[in-house]
């Protein structure tokens, strides 16, 4: 029996597929994805985005392949990428075959949109020959005409029906290595659709609120939609769609998973919004610590509280803590207990050193990121 049952999340049971070396579904950690927004033919620019995304924690990166020049460039991108690449394919079956041949780990495709049954068979054969998995990507903004006529407008039932129709096409070709997404920009619709899909099948699910918006608005919408589903145990991989730097998508994705205790990677800072009681500038301190500790991958928790009202209590729940004191003399907590004092001037360097030492200790014990 858990001491904190209110924090327990029971994940939906799903099949496991592979996206290159990354497992998706089953008991695998929920993976974080992003998508490049460079021209795919700009190989170095695209690889730069992929590398920065991987450094921020991305497990998988998707790259659009709208034309033959893009699939030709994909071979060099796959070769230079530190993470598996998903080829984003729309309509043209030859691009899917080319992408599989170029080394893509997964094809994002809708089987019903690429033509005849023979073309579908060709794509399935290419995926099977090259060890590719697939993602069926259903979107409220591009539903099939017959479903719009049936339901009158995009709705959760239409999204689920579309997903299952596409799934049956792959099943009929004895291909089961796929995951499914049913994205919408409307949070209510997306959540309802994913709930329906989770009940209708056991395929791994790729979560996302599509066209979520800019950094602030998109983060809030994604946190509500994706966060609700994750809390219910639904979801095996996710992408936060933001009109912002791709690295921000990765950061938000990981923060969602860390908040729900579903992934443990990097430094998690608990901090107060600050007020007149603060013994040091909390906002500037947190900003500096986030920048200087962004390289740490081990799961280290840090509390940064400006005064003694909540500081000692929060420090008890973190590995390292600091609480503001009078006359520039602040209390440092180690393992939840008060340990020593530090001045304002030396505080940031000192906390960074303590966190790095703790991270080294965690990694040496084999308890690194999950």
N, C-alpha and C positions, 0 to 999 in steps of 0.2 A: 504494500500500500504506500503510495507516494505521500510524502509530508506536505506537498503542495499540489493537490489534485487539480486545483483551478488552473494550473499552468500546463496540464497535460494535453497534448494534441495527438489524436490517433489518425495517422495518415491512411487515406484510401488505399486499398490493395490494388496494385496495377501490375501489368506486365513490365518486364525490363527489356529495353533495347539499348543498342550502343550507337553513339555518335562519335565515331573514331574511338579513342580510348575512354571517353566519358560515358558512364552508364546513366541512363535516364529511366526512371520508374523503379518499381520494386522497392528494395531497401536502400537504393542509392541516395546520396545527399541531393537535395533540390538544387539544380544547377542554375547559374545566372548567365544570361545571354545579352548581347547587344547586336547592333547592325551598323556596318559602315555606311557613311553618307558621301564618300568620295566617289569619283568616277572609277569604276573597277579597272578600266584601262590605265589609270594612274597607279601603277603597281606599287611604287615606293610610298606614295601618299596613303594608299589603302593599307599597306603593311604597317605604316607608322601608327595609324588608328588602331589596328589590331593589336600591336605590341603594347600601346598605352592602355588599351582595354584589358589585356591580359594581366598587365602589371597591377591594374586596379582590382583584379579578381575575376574577370570574365572567364567562364569555363568553355564557352562556345561563342563563335562570332559568325553572323550571317552576312553574306555578300551578294548583292544583286547581280544577276546575269541576264540583262535584257537583250543582248545581241551576241553574235559570234565573236566579235573582238573581245568582249568581256569574258567569255568562257575560255578563250585562248590565254588571256591574262591570268585566269584563275589558277592555271597550273603553277605559275611562279609564285602566286600568292599562297597557295596551299603549301608549297615547298618551304616558304619563308615564315610561315605562321607558327607561333608557339602553341596554338590551340586549334582544335578541329574547326573546319569551315563548313557552314551550311550554304548551299547555293540556292538563292531565291529565284524561282522560275515561275513565269506566268505565261500560260497559253501554248508556247512553242515547245513541242516535245523534243526537237533536236537539241535545244539548249540544255535540256535535262540530261540527255545522253552524253553530250559534250562535257558537261559539268562532272558527271560520274567518271568519265574517262580522265578528266583533269585532276581527280583526286579528292573531290568533295566528299566529306564524311556523311552528309545528309542532303537530301533534296527537299526543299519546301515547294510543294506543288499541290494542285487540285486535280486528281486524275480525270474527273469529268470534264475538265476545261481544255484538255490537250488533244481532243479529236477522237478518232475511231478506236475501237477495241484493239486493233492491231498496233496502233501507236502506243497505247497503254502497255501492251505486252512488251514492246520494244524498250520502253522506259524501265519497266520492272526487270527485264533481263539485264539491262545496263547496271541498274542498282545492285542486283544480285551478283553479277559478275565482278563488280568493283567493291563489294562490301559496304554499300551505302544503305543507310536507313532513310526514311522519309518523314516529312511532316505534312499532314493534311491541314491546310490553313484556310479556315472558313472565316469570312469577314462580313459583317452586317452591311457594309457598303457595296458589296459585289455579290449578292446572292443570285442564284440561278433564277431565270425568268419564271419558270413554272412554280417555284416556291413563292415568289412575290405575288403571282396571280392567285395562288391557293390561299395565302395568309393575308394578302392585302397590303402588307408592309413588313419590314424586317421585325422579327420578334424572336424570343428565345426558342420556341418550338421550331421555327423555320431554320434557325442556326443548327439546332441539334439534328433535324431531319437531313439537312445538307451534309453535315459531317458523316452521318451514318450511311448516306448514299455513296459518298466518296469512299468510305471505308469498305463497303461491300465490293466496290470495283477492285480494290487491292486484294481483298479476301478471295474473290473469284479467281485471282491470278496466283493464289497460294503465297501471297506476300503479306507477312504480318509484322515486319520490323518497322512500324511507324507509330508516330504520336500525332495527337490532334489538338488543334486550337479552334476556339469559336469566339473570336474577338469582336468587340463593338466599342464605340466611343462612349456609349451610354452605359454607365456603371450598373444600373439596375438590370438592363438587358444582358450584359455580359455575365454578371454573377448568376442570374437565373439560367442562362444557357449552359454555363459550366456545371452548375448543379445538375441540370437535366442530363448532360452528357456523362457526368461521373456516374450517374445511376444507370445509364443505358449501356455502358461498355466498361471493359477493364484495360483499355489502352492507356498508355501514359499521356498526360495532358500538359500542354504548353500553355501557360497562363499569360494574359496580357490584356490591357485596356488600350485599344488602338487609338491613334490620333489623340492622345491624352492632353496634349498642349505643351506649354512652356515649362521651365524648370519648377516653378512653384505650383502652378495649377495642375500640371501633369503629375507631379509627385503626390499631391493630395488625392487626385482621382485614382491613381494607381495604388496608393496605400489603402484607400477604401475598398477598391475592387479586388485587387490581388490579395491584400491583407485579409479581407473577409474570407476568401476561399482557402487561403493557407491555414487560417485559424480553424476552419472546418475540416482540415486534413486533405483538401483537394489541391492537386498540382504537383508536378514532378520536375518542371523546369519553367523559367519565367523570363520575360523581357519587359522592362519598363520603357515604354515608348515616350520619349521627350523631344521636343524641339529645342535641343541643347546639345552640348558636347557629349559624344557617346560615352565618355568616361563617367559623366554624371548619371547615366542610366545604370551603369554597373554599381556605382556607389549607393544609389537608392535601392536597387535590388538587394544588395547585401545587407543594407540597413533593415529592410523589411524582414529578411530571414533571421538576422541577429535579434531583432526585437521580439520575434516569436520563438526564439531559442531553437531555430531549425538549422542554423549554420553557425559555426564559431570560427571567425577569422578576423584578425586584426584587433586594434584597440577600440574598445567601446567606452566612451566617456559619458559618465553621469554628471550633469552640471546644472547649476541653478541659473535662472534668468538674470540674477543679480538685483540688488537694491541698495539703499543708503547704508545698510549694515555691513556691506562687503569690506573685507580687510585688504583686498587687492582687486585689480580689474579682472573680473571673471571672464568677460566676453573676449578681451584681448588674449588672456591666458589660454582659453580653450581653442581659439583660432590658431595660436602659435603651436600648441600641442598637436592639434590635428594635422598641421602641415609637417611638423618635424617627426611625427610618429606614423606617417602614412606608409612607410616602408615595412612596418612590423606586420608580420602575418600571423604570429602566434596569438591566440585569444587571451588578451589581457584586459581586465576591467579597471577603470580609473575613475575616481570621483573627484570633482573639482567644485567645492562649495565655498561661498564667500564668507560665511560666518558660522557660529556654533549652534544656530537654531536647528538646522537639519544636517549639518556637516558630519558630526560623529555617527549619527544613525546611518547615513548613506555610506560612510567609510566602512562600516561593519560589513556591508554587502559587496565590497570591491577589494581587489588585490592590493591596490595602491590608492591612497587618498590624500587630499590636502584640504585643510579647513582654514579659512582666514582668521587671523588673530589680531590683537591690538598692537600698535606701534611697529607694524611691519614684521611681526614675528608669528609665523604660521605653523600649524601642527601637521606633521606628516604621519600618515597611518600606513602600516604594513600588515597585510593579512587581517585587516579589520581592527587592529589594535593601535593606540597612539604609540609612536616610536621615538620621534625626535622633532625638533623645531628647525625651521629654515627661514631665511630672510626673503623679502620680495625680490631682491636683485638676483639671488642665486636660485630661485624657486624653479623656473622653467627648465634650466639646464639640469637641475637635480632630479626633477620628475622624469625627464627624458632618459637620464642615465638609469634610474630605477626601473623604468618600463623595459628598456632594452635588456637589462640584466635579467628581469623576470621572464622575458620572452625567450632568452637563451636557455634559461632553466627549464621552461616548459618544453621547448623543442628537444633538449637533451633527454628529457624523460619520455619522449615519444608521444607527447600529448599536444601536438601542433594543431594547425587549422583543420577543420572538418567542413 
